[in-house]
Amino acid sequence: MGKANVGKSTFFSAATQTQVQTGNFPFTTVQPNVGVAYVESECACRHLGITHENSLCSGGTRLIPVKIIDIAGLVPGAHQGRGLGNQFLDDARQARVLIHVVDIAGATDLQGQPVSPGSHDPLEDVKFVQEEFDQWFLQILMREWNKLRRELVQKRASLADGIARRFSGLGVESHQVHQVLQEMNLLVKKPDNWTDGDRLALVVGLRKMTRPMIVAANKADLCRDLAVTKGITGCDVVPCSAEAELLLRKASGAGLVEYAPGAGTFAVGPGVQVSAQQRRALETVRAILGRIGTTGVQRVLNAAVFDMLGMIVVYPVEDETRFTNRDGEVLPDARLLPAGSGPRDLAATIHADIEKGFLYAIDCKKRQRVGVEHRLQNGDVVKIVSTGSRGA
């Protein structure tokens, strides 16, 4: 997400290897593009000391699929319907974490129009996007504010439950609202006495908790001084060059270079002859990597899932001694789960009947039987035993 014309669709194409329309003008993206990207984690095969053939495991690095959505460019006033604002916010409703693509080189104004690099302050982009989300949340809260106050007076709802219901479409839960209310010291203050500042503080807290944001500082290769990223506060920032990543992935797919997403280096394939134009393009990318380390795209994806959402990777299997499924495939699947999840949560990702009939699980690394109260750890290999199936 982000304002128009900052490279969102290029980032999406690089991350998903999906061809979408790109262009140097606002609102190239109208309907959201949906694709699959992959985050990286150390595969359990390393810990187990085994080898296996799996297209999603390369040299002990496991790729885990995630859904990524590229949505229409945002302009100031989107929460009031400006630009494609209403559609943007509705599309963003689906997301668990927000990747805010920013033109860190300052080469586009707030409306997404091209300007001379460095003539626009990218910090304004970060601020206005956060404020659009905050105002959107505030609108949701205020839409039924008087009704909520009546419910509280009549004791038909607790404060946290009443607010959570207003945000149910965003997946906000009561315990999250309660935590924010507690952090803002609003539990001891009657809503009738809340100020505009109190209400804004509440929605800002909810936005940060339920829609965490990471900034992809795109066009970092064109930025005169990357120290500008230090002025971005309240979220993680990763310098990026989506165009460089897209070029490398295309070149890798064509067999021209050897490149692993997220790596800081690449090499022309053995015996491969590249044209003068291709050589110049690759040297430009090499210079970019020399300046910012990596293209940043893979780093953003990994940080969004593992740092911002705190997800862990768990491997369900059926045979706890051979670490296989019923077809004999070793470590065939990897599931992303929130930290603190238990075996039954893993069962739910496999099939509702397996979750319903859950009996116990087996920690295959330790060869131990564990119950529903057990908390899974990153990299665990687990067999689910359930009345709903012969196993996972």
C-alpha positions as a Markdown table, in Angstrom:
| # | Residue | x | y | z |
|---|---|---|---|---|
| 1 | Met | 0.0 | 0.0 | 0.0 |
| 2 | Gly | 1.0 | 3.6 | -0.3 |
| 3 | Lys | 0.4 | 6.7 | -2.4 |
| 4 | Ala | 0.1 | 6.5 | -6.1 |
| 5 | Asn | 3.2 | 6.0 | -8.3 |
| 6 | Val | 5.8 | 4.9 | -5.7 |
| 7 | Gly | 6.5 | 1.4 | -7.1 |
| 8 | Lys | 3.9 | -0.7 | -5.2 |
| 9 | Ser | 3.1 | -2.8 | -8.3 |
| 10 | Thr | 6.8 | -3.3 | -9.1 |
| 11 | Phe | 7.3 | -4.4 | -5.5 |
| 12 | Phe | 4.3 | -6.8 | -5.9 |
| 13 | Ser | 5.6 | -8.2 | -9.2 |
| 14 | Ala | 9.1 | -8.7 | -7.7 |
| 15 | Ala | 7.7 | -10.4 | -4.6 |
| 16 | Thr | 5.3 | -12.7 | -6.4 |
| 17 | Gln | 6.8 | -13.0 | -9.8 |
| 18 | Thr | 3.3 | -12.0 | -11.1 |
| 19 | Gln | 3.1 | -9.7 | -14.1 |
| 20 | Val | 0.9 | -6.7 | -13.4 |
| 21 | Gln | 0.4 | -3.4 | -15.1 |
| 22 | Thr | 2.9 | -0.7 | -14.0 |
| 23 | Gly | 3.3 | 2.8 | -15.1 |
| 24 | Asn | 4.7 | 6.2 | -14.2 |
| 25 | Phe | 1.3 | 7.8 | -13.5 |
| 26 | Pro | -1.2 | 7.7 | -10.6 |
| 27 | Phe | -3.8 | 4.9 | -10.3 |
| 28 | Thr | -2.1 | 2.4 | -12.5 |
| 29 | Thr | -3.6 | -0.1 | -10.1 |
| 30 | Val | -7.4 | 0.1 | -9.8 |
| 31 | Gln | -8.5 | -3.4 | -8.9 |
| 32 | Pro | -6.3 | -5.1 | -6.3 |
| 33 | Asn | -3.7 | -7.5 | -7.6 |
| 34 | Val | -3.6 | -10.7 | -5.5 |
| 35 | Gly | -0.6 | -13.1 | -5.5 |
| 36 | Val | 1.6 | -15.4 | -3.5 |
| 37 | Ala | 4.9 | -14.4 | -2.1 |
| 38 | Tyr | 7.3 | -16.5 | 0.0 |
| 39 | Val | 8.9 | -15.8 | 3.4 |
| 40 | Glu | 12.1 | -17.6 | 4.4 |
| 41 | Ser | 12.9 | -19.7 | 7.5 |
| 42 | Glu | 15.4 | -22.3 | 8.4 |
| 43 | Cys | 14.0 | -25.7 | 7.4 |
| 44 | Ala | 13.6 | -28.3 | 10.1 |
| 45 | Cys | 15.7 | -30.6 | 7.9 |
| 46 | Arg | 18.8 | -28.8 | 9.3 |
| 47 | His | 18.0 | -29.5 | 12.9 |
| 48 | Leu | 17.1 | -33.1 | 12.1 |
| 49 | Gly | 20.2 | -33.7 | 10.0 |
| 50 | Ile | 18.3 | -35.2 | 7.1 |
| 51 | Thr | 18.0 | -34.5 | 3.4 |
| 52 | His | 14.9 | -34.3 | 1.4 |
| 53 | Glu | 13.6 | -33.2 | -2.0 |
| 54 | Asn | 11.1 | -30.4 | -1.7 |
| 55 | Ser | 10.8 | -27.5 | -4.2 |
| 56 | Leu | 10.2 | -25.1 | -1.3 |
| 57 | Cys | 13.5 | -26.1 | 0.5 |
| 58 | Ser | 16.7 | -24.9 | -1.0 |
| 59 | Gly | 19.9 | -25.6 | 0.9 |
| 60 | Gly | 18.1 | -25.8 | 4.2 |
| 61 | Thr | 16.1 | -22.6 | 3.7 |
| 62 | Arg | 12.4 | -23.2 | 3.7 |
| 63 | Leu | 10.0 | -21.0 | 1.7 |
| 64 | Ile | 6.5 | -20.6 | 3.1 |
| 65 | Pro | 3.7 | -19.1 | 1.0 |
| 66 | Val | 1.8 | -15.9 | 2.1 |
| 67 | Lys | -0.9 | -14.0 | 0.3 |
| 68 | Ile | 0.0 | -10.5 | -0.7 |
| 69 | Ile | -2.4 | -7.9 | -2.1 |
| 70 | Asp | -1.4 | -4.8 | -4.1 |
| 71 | Ile | -4.0 | -2.2 | -3.7 |
| 72 | Ala | -4.9 | 1.2 | -5.3 |
| 73 | Gly | -2.8 | 4.2 | -4.6 |
| 74 | Leu | -3.8 | 6.4 | -1.6 |
| 75 | Val | -4.2 | 10.2 | -1.7 |
| 76 | Pro | -4.8 | 12.6 | 1.1 |
| 77 | Gly | -8.5 | 12.6 | 2.1 |
| 78 | Ala | -9.0 | 8.9 | 1.2 |
| 79 | His | -11.0 | 8.3 | 4.3 |
| 80 | Gln | -13.5 | 10.9 | 3.0 |
| 81 | Gly | -13.7 | 9.1 | -0.4 |
| 82 | Arg | -11.0 | 11.1 | -2.3 |
| 83 | Gly | -9.3 | 9.3 | -5.2 |
| 84 | Leu | -10.0 | 5.5 | -4.8 |
| 85 | Gly | -10.0 | 6.0 | -1.0 |
| 86 | Asn | -13.1 | 4.0 | -0.2 |
| 87 | Gln | -12.0 | 1.0 | -2.3 |
| 88 | Phe | -8.5 | 1.3 | -0.9 |
| 89 | Leu | -9.6 | 1.1 | 2.7 |
| 90 | Asp | -12.0 | -1.8 | 2.0 |
| 91 | Asp | -9.3 | -3.7 | 0.3 |
| 92 | Ala | -6.9 | -3.0 | 3.2 |
| 93 | Arg | -9.5 | -4.5 | 5.6 |
| 94 | Gln | -8.3 | -8.0 | 4.5 |
| 95 | Ala | -4.7 | -7.5 | 5.5 |
| 96 | Arg | -3.0 | -8.7 | 8.7 |
| 97 | Val | 0.0 | -6.5 | 8.2 |
| 98 | Leu | 0.6 | -3.4 | 6.0 |
| 99 | Ile | 3.7 | -2.9 | 3.8 |
| 100 | His | 3.8 | 0.8 | 3.2 |
| 101 | Val | 5.8 | 1.4 | 0.0 |
| 102 | Val | 7.4 | 4.9 | 0.1 |
| 103 | Asp | 9.3 | 6.8 | -2.5 |
| 104 | Ile | 12.3 | 7.4 | -0.2 |
| 105 | Ala | 14.0 | 9.4 | -3.0 |
| 106 | Gly | 11.3 | 12.1 | -2.8 |
| 107 | Ala | 10.6 | 11.9 | -6.5 |
| 108 | Thr | 6.8 | 12.0 | -6.3 |
| 109 | Asp | 4.5 | 14.5 | -4.6 |
| 110 | Leu | 1.6 | 13.7 | -2.3 |
| 111 | Gln | -0.7 | 13.2 | -5.3 |
| 112 | Gly | 1.7 | 10.7 | -6.9 |
| 113 | Gln | 2.9 | 13.1 | -9.6 |
| 114 | Pro | 6.6 | 12.9 | -10.6 |
| 115 | Val | 8.9 | 15.7 | -9.3 |
| 116 | Ser | 12.6 | 16.2 | -9.1 |
| 117 | Pro | 14.3 | 13.6 | -6.8 |
| 118 | Gly | 14.7 | 15.1 | -3.3 |
| 119 | Ser | 12.2 | 17.9 | -3.8 |
| 120 | His | 9.5 | 16.1 | -1.8 |
| 121 | Asp | 9.8 | 15.0 | 1.8 |
| 122 | Pro | 9.1 | 11.3 | 2.1 |
| 123 | Leu | 8.3 | 11.7 | 5.8 |
| 124 | Glu | 5.1 | 13.5 | 4.8 |
| 125 | Asp | 4.0 | 10.3 | 2.9 |
| 126 | Val | 4.5 | 8.1 | 6.0 |
| 127 | Lys | 2.6 | 10.6 | 8.1 |
| 128 | Phe | -0.4 | 11.1 | 5.8 |
| 129 | Val | -0.9 | 7.3 | 5.2 |
| 130 | Gln | -0.9 | 6.7 | 9.0 |
| 131 | Glu | -3.3 | 9.6 | 9.5 |
| 132 | Glu | -5.6 | 8.3 | 6.8 |
| 133 | Phe | -5.9 | 5.0 | 8.6 |
| 134 | Asp | -6.3 | 6.7 | 12.0 |
| 135 | Gln | -9.1 | 8.9 | 10.6 |
| 136 | Trp | -10.8 | 5.8 | 9.0 |
| 137 | Phe | -10.7 | 4.0 | 12.4 |
| 138 | Leu | -12.0 | 7.2 | 14.1 |
| 139 | Gln | -14.9 | 7.3 | 11.6 |
| 140 | Ile | -15.8 | 3.7 | 12.5 |
| 141 | Leu | -15.8 | 4.6 | 16.3 |
| 142 | Met | -17.8 | 7.7 | 16.0 |
| 143 | Arg | -20.4 | 6.3 | 13.6 |
| 144 | Glu | -22.2 | 4.7 | 16.6 |
| 145 | Trp | -20.6 | 6.6 | 19.5 |
| 146 | Asn | -23.9 | 7.8 | 21.0 |
| 147 | Lys | -25.4 | 4.3 | 20.7 |
| 148 | Leu | -22.3 | 2.9 | 22.5 |
| 149 | Arg | -22.6 | 5.4 | 25.3 |
| 150 | Arg | -26.3 | 4.4 | 25.8 |
| 151 | Glu | -25.3 | 0.7 | 25.9 |
| 152 | Leu | -22.7 | 1.4 | 28.6 |
| 153 | Val | -25.2 | 3.5 | 30.7 |
| 154 | Gln | -27.7 | 0.7 | 30.5 |
| 155 | Lys | -24.9 | -1.9 | 31.3 |
| 156 | Arg | -25.8 | -3.9 | 28.1 |
| 157 | Ala | -22.1 | -4.1 | 27.2 |
| 158 | Ser | -18.6 | -3.7 | 28.6 |
| 159 | Leu | -16.6 | -0.8 | 27.2 |
| 160 | Ala | -14.1 | -3.2 | 25.5 |
| 161 | Asp | -16.8 | -5.5 | 24.1 |
| 162 | Gly | -18.8 | -2.5 | 22.8 |
| 163 | Ile | -15.9 | -1.0 | 21.0 |
| 164 | Ala | -14.7 | -4.3 | 19.6 |
| 165 | Arg | -18.2 | -4.9 | 18.0 |
| 166 | Arg | -17.8 | -1.6 | 16.1 |
| 167 | Phe | -14.5 | -2.9 | 14.6 |
| 168 | Ser | -15.6 | -6.5 | 14.1 |
| 169 | Gly | -15.3 | -6.1 | 10.3 |
| 170 | Leu | -11.6 | -5.5 | 10.9 |
| 171 | Gly | -11.2 | -8.5 | 13.1 |
| 172 | Val | -10.5 | -6.5 | 16.2 |
| 173 | Glu | -11.0 | -8.5 | 19.4 |
| 174 | Ser | -12.2 | -7.4 | 22.8 |
| 175 | His | -8.9 | -8.3 | 24.6 |
| 176 | Gln | -7.0 | -6.1 | 22.1 |
| 177 | Val | -9.4 | -3.1 | 22.8 |
| 178 | His | -9.0 | -3.8 | 26.6 |
| 179 | Gln | -5.2 | -3.7 | 26.3 |
| 180 | Val | -5.2 | -0.4 | 24.4 |
| 181 | Leu | -7.7 | 1.1 | 26.9 |
| 182 | Gln | -5.5 | 0.1 | 29.7 |
| 183 | Glu | -2.3 | 1.5 | 28.1 |
| 184 | Met | -4.1 | 4.8 | 27.4 |
| 185 | Asn | -5.5 | 5.0 | 31.0 |
| 186 | Leu | -9.0 | 5.1 | 29.6 |
| 187 | Leu | -10.5 | 2.3 | 31.7 |
| 188 | Val | -10.9 | 4.6 | 34.7 |
| 189 | Lys | -12.4 | 7.4 | 32.6 |
| 190 | Lys | -16.1 | 7.5 | 31.7 |
| 191 | Pro | -16.6 | 7.7 | 27.9 |
| 192 | Asp | -18.8 | 10.7 | 28.5 |
| 193 | Asn | -15.8 | 12.5 | 29.7 |
| 194 | Trp | -13.5 | 11.5 | 26.9 |
| 195 | Thr | -11.9 | 14.3 | 24.9 |
| 196 | Asp | -11.3 | 14.2 | 21.1 |
| 197 | Gly | -7.7 | 13.5 | 22.0 |
| 198 | Asp | -8.7 | 10.4 | 24.0 |
| 199 | Arg | -10.7 | 9.0 | 21.2 |
| 200 | Leu | -7.9 | 9.6 | 18.7 |
| 201 | Ala | -5.4 | 8.0 | 21.1 |
| 202 | Leu | -7.6 | 4.9 | 21.2 |
| 203 | Val | -7.9 | 4.5 | 17.5 |
| 204 | Val | -4.2 | 5.1 | 16.9 |
| 205 | Gly | -3.5 | 2.4 | 19.5 |
| 206 | Leu | -5.9 | 0.0 | 17.8 |
| 207 | Arg | -4.5 | 0.7 | 14.4 |
| 208 | Lys | -0.9 | 0.0 | 15.6 |
| 209 | Met | -2.0 | -3.2 | 17.3 |
| 210 | Thr | -4.3 | -4.7 | 14.7 |
| 211 | Arg | -2.7 | -3.3 | 11.5 |
| 212 | Pro | 1.0 | -3.2 | 12.1 |
| 213 | Met | 3.0 | -1.3 | 9.4 |
| 214 | Ile | 6.4 | -1.7 | 7.9 |
| 215 | Val | 7.9 | 0.9 | 5.6 |
| 216 | Ala | 9.5 | -0.3 | 2.4 |
| 217 | Ala | 11.8 | 2.7 | 1.6 |
| 218 | Asn | 11.7 | 2.1 | -2.2 |
| 219 | Lys | 13.9 | 3.8 | -4.8 |
| 220 | Ala | 16.6 | 3.8 | -2.2 |
| 221 | Asp | 19.2 | 3.7 | -5.0 |
| 222 | Leu | 18.0 | 7.1 | -6.1 |
| 223 | Cys | 17.9 | 8.6 | -2.6 |
| 224 | Arg | 20.7 | 11.2 | -2.1 |
| 225 | Asp | 21.0 | 10.5 | 1.7 |
| 226 | Leu | 19.4 | 7.4 | 3.3 |
| 227 | Ala | 19.8 | 9.1 | 6.7 |
| 228 | Val | 16.3 | 10.4 | 5.9 |
| 229 | Thr | 14.9 | 7.0 | 7.0 |
| 230 | Lys | 16.0 | 7.7 | 10.6 |
| 231 | Gly | 13.2 | 10.3 | 10.7 |
| 232 | Ile | 10.6 | 7.6 | 10.3 |
| 233 | Thr | 9.4 | 6.6 | 13.7 |
| 234 | Gly | 6.8 | 4.1 | 15.0 |
| 235 | Cys | 7.5 | 1.4 | 12.5 |
| 236 | Asp | 10.3 | -0.6 | 11.0 |
| 237 | Val | 12.0 | 0.7 | 7.9 |
| 238 | Val | 13.8 | -1.3 | 5.2 |
| 239 | Pro | 15.6 | 0.4 | 2.2 |
| 240 | Cys | 14.5 | -1.2 | -1.0 |
| 241 | Ser | 14.9 | -1.2 | -4.8 |
| 242 | Ala | 11.9 | -3.1 | -6.1 |
| 243 | Glu | 13.1 | -2.6 | -9.7 |
| 244 | Ala | 16.5 | -4.2 | -9.0 |
| 245 | Glu | 14.7 | -7.2 | -7.4 |
| 246 | Leu | 12.4 | -7.6 | -10.3 |
| 247 | Leu | 15.2 | -7.5 | -12.8 |
| 248 | Leu | 17.2 | -10.1 | -10.8 |
| 249 | Arg | 14.2 | -12.4 | -10.6 |
| 250 | Lys | 13.5 | -12.1 | -14.3 |
| 251 | Ala | 17.2 | -12.7 | -15.1 |
| 252 | Ser | 17.2 | -15.7 | -12.8 |
| 253 | Gly | 14.1 | -17.1 | -14.3 |
| 254 | Ala | 15.6 | -16.8 | -17.7 |
| 255 | Gly | 18.7 | -18.6 | -16.6 |
| 256 | Leu | 21.0 | -15.6 | -17.0 |
| 257 | Val | 22.1 | -15.3 | -13.4 |
| 258 | Glu | 22.3 | -17.3 | -10.2 |
| 259 | Tyr | 20.4 | -15.4 | -7.5 |
| 260 | Ala | 18.5 | -16.3 | -4.4 |
| 261 | Pro | 15.9 | -13.8 | -3.3 |
| 262 | Gly | 17.2 | -11.7 | -0.4 |
| 263 | Ala | 20.9 | -12.4 | -1.2 |
| 264 | Gly | 23.4 | -9.5 | -1.4 |
| 265 | Thr | 25.1 | -11.0 | -4.4 |
| 266 | Phe | 24.4 | -12.7 | -7.7 |
| 267 | Ala | 26.5 | -14.2 | -10.5 |
| 268 | Val | 26.1 | -14.7 | -14.2 |
| 269 | Gly | 25.5 | -18.3 | -14.9 |
| 270 | Pro | 28.3 | -20.6 | -16.0 |
| 271 | Gly | 28.8 | -20.3 | -19.8 |
| 272 | Val | 26.1 | -17.7 | -20.1 |
| 273 | Gln | 26.7 | -14.9 | -22.6 |
| 274 | Val | 25.0 | -11.6 | -21.9 |
| 275 | Ser | 24.5 | -8.7 | -24.2 |
| 276 | Ala | 26.1 | -5.4 | -23.7 |
| 277 | Gln | 22.7 | -4.0 | -22.6 |
| 278 | Gln | 22.1 | -6.8 | -20.1 |
| 279 | Arg | 25.6 | -6.4 | -18.8 |
| 280 | Arg | 25.0 | -2.7 | -18.1 |
| 281 | Ala | 21.7 | -3.5 | -16.4 |
| 282 | Leu | 23.4 | -6.1 | -14.2 |
| 283 | Glu | 26.2 | -3.8 | -13.3 |
| 284 | Thr | 23.7 | -1.1 | -12.2 |
| 285 | Val | 22.0 | -3.7 | -10.0 |
| 286 | Arg | 25.4 | -4.7 | -8.6 |
| 287 | Ala | 26.1 | -1.1 | -7.6 |
| 288 | Ile | 22.7 | -0.9 | -5.9 |
| 289 | Leu | 23.5 | -4.0 | -3.9 |
| 290 | Gly | 26.8 | -2.5 | -3.0 |
| 291 | Arg | 25.0 | 0.5 | -1.6 |
| 292 | Ile | 22.1 | -0.9 | 0.3 |
| 293 | Gly | 23.2 | -4.5 | 0.8 |
| 294 | Thr | 20.2 | -6.3 | -0.7 |
| 295 | Thr | 17.2 | -5.2 | -2.8 |
| 296 | Gly | 15.3 | -5.2 | 0.5 |
| 297 | Val | 12.1 | -6.9 | -0.9 |
| 298 | Gln | 12.7 | -10.3 | 0.8 |
| 299 | Arg | 13.8 | -8.6 | 4.0 |
| 300 | Val | 10.5 | -6.7 | 4.1 |
| 301 | Leu | 8.4 | -9.8 | 3.6 |
| 302 | Asn | 10.3 | -11.7 | 6.3 |
| 303 | Ala | 10.1 | -8.8 | 8.7 |
| 304 | Ala | 6.3 | -8.3 | 8.1 |
| 305 | Val | 5.5 | -11.9 | 8.9 |
| 306 | Phe | 8.0 | -12.9 | 11.6 |
| 307 | Asp | 8.8 | -9.5 | 13.3 |
| 308 | Met | 5.6 | -7.6 | 12.9 |
| 309 | Leu | 3.1 | -10.5 | 13.2 |
| 310 | Gly | 5.3 | -12.7 | 15.3 |
| 311 | Met | 4.6 | -15.9 | 13.4 |
| 312 | Ile | 6.3 | -19.2 | 13.8 |
| 313 | Val | 6.8 | -22.1 | 11.4 |
| 314 | Val | 5.6 | -25.6 | 12.3 |
| 315 | Tyr | 5.8 | -28.8 | 10.2 |
| 316 | Pro | 2.9 | -31.2 | 10.4 |
| 317 | Val | 3.7 | -34.8 | 9.6 |
| 318 | Glu | 2.0 | -38.2 | 9.9 |
| 319 | Asp | 4.9 | -40.5 | 10.6 |
| 320 | Glu | 6.8 | -39.2 | 13.7 |
| 321 | Thr | 9.8 | -41.4 | 13.1 |
| 322 | Arg | 10.4 | -40.7 | 9.4 |
| 323 | Phe | 8.9 | -37.2 | 9.5 |
| 324 | Thr | 6.7 | -37.9 | 6.5 |
| 325 | Asn | 3.1 | -37.7 | 5.3 |
| 326 | Arg | 1.2 | -40.8 | 4.3 |
| 327 | Asp | 2.8 | -40.7 | 0.8 |
| 328 | Gly | 6.3 | -40.8 | 2.2 |
| 329 | Glu | 7.2 | -37.2 | 1.5 |
| 330 | Val | 9.7 | -35.8 | 4.1 |
| 331 | Leu | 8.6 | -32.6 | 5.8 |
| 332 | Pro | 6.0 | -32.0 | 3.1 |
| 333 | Asp | 4.3 | -28.9 | 4.5 |
| 334 | Ala | 5.1 | -25.8 | 6.6 |
| 335 | Arg | 2.4 | -23.8 | 8.4 |
| 336 | Leu | 2.6 | -20.3 | 9.8 |
| 337 | Leu | 1.0 | -19.9 | 13.2 |
| 338 | Pro | 0.9 | -17.0 | 15.7 |
| 339 | Ala | 3.4 | -17.3 | 18.5 |
| 340 | Gly | 1.8 | -19.0 | 21.5 |
| 341 | Ser | -0.3 | -21.4 | 19.3 |
| 342 | Gly | -0.9 | -24.9 | 20.5 |
| 343 | Pro | -1.3 | -28.3 | 18.7 |
| 344 | Arg | -5.1 | -27.8 | 18.3 |
| 345 | Asp | -4.4 | -24.5 | 16.4 |
| 346 | Leu | -2.1 | -26.5 | 14.1 |
| 347 | Ala | -4.9 | -29.1 | 13.6 |
| 348 | Ala | -7.3 | -26.3 | 12.6 |
| 349 | Thr | -5.0 | -25.3 | 9.7 |
| 350 | Ile | -5.2 | -28.9 | 8.4 |
| 351 | His | -8.9 | -29.6 | 8.6 |
| 352 | Ala | -11.9 | -28.7 | 10.8 |
| 353 | Asp | -12.6 | -32.4 | 11.6 |
| 354 | Ile | -9.1 | -32.9 | 12.8 |
| 355 | Glu | -9.4 | -30.0 | 15.1 |
| 356 | Lys | -12.8 | -31.2 | 16.4 |
| 357 | Gly | -11.5 | -34.7 | 17.1 |
| 358 | Phe | -8.1 | -33.6 | 18.5 |
| 359 | Leu | -6.8 | -36.1 | 21.1 |
| 360 | Tyr | -3.1 | -35.2 | 21.5 |
| 361 | Ala | 0.0 | -34.4 | 19.5 |
| 362 | Ile | 3.6 | -35.8 | 19.3 |
| 363 | Asp | 6.6 | -33.5 | 19.3 |
| 364 | Cys | 8.6 | -35.4 | 16.8 |
| 365 | Lys | 12.0 | -33.8 | 17.6 |
| 366 | Lys | 11.7 | -34.8 | 21.3 |
| 367 | Arg | 9.6 | -37.9 | 20.6 |
| 368 | Gln | 7.2 | -36.7 | 23.4 |
| 369 | Arg | 3.5 | -36.8 | 23.6 |
| 370 | Val | 2.0 | -33.3 | 24.3 |
| 371 | Gly | -1.5 | -32.1 | 25.1 |
| 372 | Val | -3.7 | -29.3 | 24.1 |
| 373 | Glu | -2.1 | -26.9 | 26.6 |
| 374 | His | 1.4 | -27.3 | 25.0 |
| 375 | Arg | 2.8 | -24.3 | 23.3 |
| 376 | Leu | 4.5 | -24.8 | 19.9 |
| 377 | Gln | 7.9 | -23.4 | 19.1 |
| 378 | Asn | 9.4 | -22.2 | 15.8 |
| 379 | Gly | 10.7 | -25.2 | 13.8 |
| 380 | Asp | 8.6 | -27.8 | 15.6 |
| 381 | Val | 7.7 | -31.0 | 13.8 |
| 382 | Val | 4.4 | -32.3 | 15.0 |
| 383 | Lys | 2.1 | -35.3 | 14.5 |
| 384 | Ile | -1.6 | -34.7 | 15.3 |
| 385 | Val | -3.6 | -37.6 | 16.6 |
| 386 | Ser | -7.3 | -37.1 | 16.2 |
| 387 | Thr | -10.5 | -39.1 | 15.9 |
| 388 | Gly | -11.2 | -37.1 | 12.8 |
| 389 | Ser | -8.3 | -38.6 | 10.8 |
| 390 | Arg | -5.6 | -41.2 | 10.9 |
| 391 | Gly | -3.1 | -38.3 | 11.4 |
| 392 | Ala | -1.9 | -35.1 | 9.8 |
